Amino acid sequence: MSGEGTVSNPSDEVVRGILENMRRVAVVGLSAKPDRASYGVTRFLVGRDLDVVGVNPVLKEKVLDLEIFPTLADVPGKVDVVDVFRRSDAVPEIVDAVIARGDACIWLQEGVVHEEAAAKARAAGIQVVSDRCLYKEWLRLMNG
């Protein structure tokens, strides 16, 4: 069941902890188009002096001066948050990659929901935030 039903998200306190402690972020589905949400959120993260990498098999050049990798499996080292700007049907494959890598958190942006894959990630000990904008949550929880 993807895209339907109730989304299970951590408490505000847990989400605040994720935001406070993230240092390295992989943006899956980063776009080179400045009018896209993935570009704007990535620009925000870069502006926070975080270590950010992009994941997009189509992009061949840097975006926002960031290194771009074709897949999450190609990203060297661990990341604190895998921020996903992809359709919900792409989430199971991304979750499998996050589990294989041992990353700490998968963040599914607004409109991205896949409860079955999210449950699989949680069962593997990975924090999951679904159907929420990282930027909006940062503004809501970190500037108050």
C-alpha positions as CSV (number, residue, x, y, z in Angstrom):
1,M,0.0,0.0,0.0
2,S,1.8,3.1,-1.2
3,G,0.5,6.7,-1.2
4,E,-2.5,5.9,0.9
5,G,-3.4,5.6,4.5
6,T,-2.0,7.1,7.6
7,V,1.7,8.1,7.6
8,S,3.7,7.1,10.7
9,N,6.2,9.8,11.5
10,P,8.5,10.4,14.5
11,S,7.6,12.9,17.1
12,D,8.7,16.6,16.7
13,E,11.4,15.9,19.3
14,V,12.9,13.1,17.2
15,V,12.6,15.1,14.0
16,R,14.3,18.0,15.7
17,G,17.1,15.7,16.8
18,I,17.5,14.4,13.2
19,L,17.8,18.0,12.0
20,E,20.2,19.1,14.7
21,N,22.5,16.2,14.2
22,M,22.6,15.9,10.4
23,R,26.0,16.8,9.0
24,R,26.0,14.9,5.7
25,V,23.0,14.7,3.4
26,A,22.4,12.8,0.1
27,V,19.7,14.4,-2.0
28,V,18.1,11.7,-4.2
29,G,16.5,13.2,-7.2
30,L,18.4,16.5,-7.2
31,S,17.4,18.6,-10.2
32,A,19.6,21.2,-12.0
33,K,16.4,23.4,-12.5
34,P,16.3,26.2,-10.0
35,D,12.5,26.2,-9.9
36,R,12.4,22.6,-8.6
37,A,11.9,21.9,-4.9
38,S,14.9,19.6,-4.8
39,Y,17.1,22.4,-6.0
40,G,15.8,24.9,-3.4
41,V,16.0,22.5,-0.5
42,T,19.6,21.5,-1.6
43,R,20.6,25.2,-1.8
44,F,19.2,25.7,1.7
45,L,21.2,22.7,3.0
46,V,24.4,24.0,1.3
47,G,23.8,27.4,2.9
48,R,23.7,25.6,6.3
49,D,27.3,24.5,5.7
50,L,26.3,20.8,5.5
51,D,28.2,18.3,3.5
52,V,25.7,17.6,0.7
53,V,25.9,15.2,-2.3
54,G,23.4,14.8,-5.1
55,V,22.1,11.5,-6.5
56,N,20.7,11.6,-10.1
57,P,21.7,9.2,-12.9
58,V,20.8,11.8,-15.6
59,L,23.0,14.7,-14.3
60,K,26.5,14.7,-15.7
61,E,27.7,18.1,-14.3
62,K,27.8,19.6,-10.8
63,V,24.7,21.3,-9.4
64,L,25.3,24.0,-6.9
65,D,28.9,23.0,-7.1
66,L,28.1,19.6,-5.6
67,E,29.3,16.2,-6.6
68,I,26.6,14.2,-8.3
69,F,26.5,10.4,-8.1
70,P,24.3,8.2,-10.4
71,T,23.0,6.0,-7.6
72,L,23.0,6.1,-3.8
73,A,25.2,3.0,-3.8
74,D,27.8,5.1,-5.6
75,V,28.0,7.7,-2.8
76,P,31.2,7.0,-0.7
77,G,30.8,6.8,3.0
78,K,27.8,7.1,5.2
79,V,25.3,10.0,5.2
80,D,23.1,11.1,8.1
81,V,20.0,11.8,6.0
82,V,19.0,10.5,2.6
83,D,16.5,13.2,1.4
84,V,14.3,11.7,-1.3
85,F,12.7,13.8,-4.1
86,R,11.4,10.8,-6.2
87,R,8.0,9.3,-6.9
88,S,6.6,7.0,-4.2
89,D,7.0,4.0,-6.4
90,A,10.8,4.5,-6.3
91,V,11.0,4.4,-2.5
92,P,11.4,0.6,-2.0
93,E,14.6,0.5,-4.1
94,I,15.9,3.5,-2.3
95,V,15.1,2.0,1.1
96,D,17.0,-1.2,0.1
97,A,20.0,1.0,-0.8
98,V,19.8,2.8,2.5
99,I,19.6,-0.5,4.4
100,A,22.6,-1.9,2.5
101,R,24.6,1.3,3.2
102,G,23.7,1.5,6.8
103,D,22.7,5.2,6.7
104,A,20.8,6.6,9.7
105,C,17.7,8.3,8.2
106,I,15.6,8.4,5.1
107,W,13.5,11.5,4.6
108,L,10.7,11.3,2.1
109,Q,9.6,14.8,0.9
110,E,6.1,16.1,0.7
111,G,3.9,13.8,-1.4
112,V,6.3,10.9,-1.2
113,V,4.8,8.0,0.8
114,H,5.4,4.3,0.8
115,E,4.4,2.8,4.2
116,E,5.5,-0.7,3.4
117,A,9.0,0.4,2.4
118,A,9.1,2.8,5.4
119,A,8.2,-0.1,7.7
120,K,11.0,-2.2,6.2
121,A,13.4,0.7,6.9
122,R,12.2,1.1,10.5
123,A,12.6,-2.6,11.1
124,A,16.2,-2.3,10.0
125,G,16.7,0.5,12.6
126,I,16.5,3.4,10.2
127,Q,14.6,6.6,11.1
128,V,11.9,7.5,8.5
129,V,10.2,10.8,8.0
130,S,7.5,10.6,5.3
131,D,5.5,13.2,3.3
132,R,7.2,16.2,4.9
133,C,9.4,18.9,3.5
134,L,12.8,19.0,5.3
135,Y,13.1,22.8,4.7
136,K,9.6,23.5,6.1
137,E,10.3,21.2,9.1
138,W,13.6,23.0,9.7
139,L,11.8,26.4,9.8
140,R,9.0,25.0,12.0
141,L,11.2,23.2,14.5
142,M,14.6,24.9,14.5
143,N,13.8,28.6,14.4
144,G,11.3,28.6,17.2
